[in-house]
Amino acid sequence: MNSSPHRIYHVLSKPPSFLGLTFDELVLLIGGGAFSFHLISIQHALLGVVCLISTIVSIGFIKKFKKLSEGFSIKSYLYMHGIWPKPSNTYPSWKVREYAP
């Protein structure tokens, strides 16, 4: 008997990652790292190191924000604050005989 019946859904629902980083985090790391090494190579070592550290810190903030907002629903948030209208209790019936002439 298979112990993980929903294995395919679990694999497909996770975003692709490389070395524990998602695509947007990886692009930020490569871009920030390349820019900081460029700054170091043109004799702006302090600014390059600051840029590299800020890139790493921003990736940490992005990872933390993604973990916090995993189950967040904007409709539920707006409904709780009275901005989104209350859902109706009556839904249209899709029975053909009621709508047929």
N, C-alpha and C positions, 0 to 999 in steps of 0.2 A: 504494500500500500504506500502511496506517495505521501510523505509527511508535509510537503509544502504545495498545496493545491493551487495557490495563487502566485506561484513563482514568476510566471511570465508577466503578469500585471505588475508585480513588484519591480521587476527589472525594467519594464518599459516606463513606469511612472517616475523613476529616478532620473534626474538630469544627467547627461553624460559628463564625466569628470576625468581629469588627468592629474595624477599626483595629488588627489584630494581637492583640486580646484575646479570649479565650473568654468565654462567658456568665458564669461564676462570677467571673472577674477583672473583667469590666465592672461587675457588680453591686457588687463590693467597691470599685471605684474611684468609682462614683456615690454609694454609701452613705457611704464615708469622706470623699469630697469635700464632700458636702452637710453632713455633721456638722461638718467642720472649718470650712466657711464660716459655719455657724450659730454656732459658738464665736467666730469672728472678729467676727461682727455683734453679739454681746452683750458686747463689750469683753473677751474672753479671747483676745487675738491670739496670745500665745505658745503657749498650749495648742492653739489651732487650727492653727498652723503645725506644731507637733509631731505633731498628729494627721494632717495632710496628708502629712508626710514619712514617718510610720510606715505610712500606707496605701500609698504608692508603694513603699516597701521591702518590705512584705509581698507586694505583687503580684510584685515581682522574685523573692522567695523561692518563691512558688507556681509561677512560670514555670520556675525552675531545678529544682524538685522534680519537676514534670511531665516535664521533659526527662530527668532522671536515672532516673525510674521507668517509662520508656516500655516496655521489654521485660521488666519484672519479672513473675514468676509466683509467687503465694503458695504454690501446691502444691509447686513446685520448691524453694522456700526451706525449707518445712517438711520435705520429704523429705531435704534435705541435712543438716538438724539432727536427724534421727531421730524427728521427731514424727509425720509422715505415714507410713502403712504403705507397704511396698514394693508396687508394682503386680504383680498376678499375671501369670504367663506364659501361662496357659491361659485362653482366653476361651470363653464358651459358643458352641456351634455352633448356628446358626439354620436348620439343614437340617430340613425338615419330616419326612422319613422316619425320622430318629432319634428324634423325640419322638412320633410317631404310634403308637397302641396296636396 
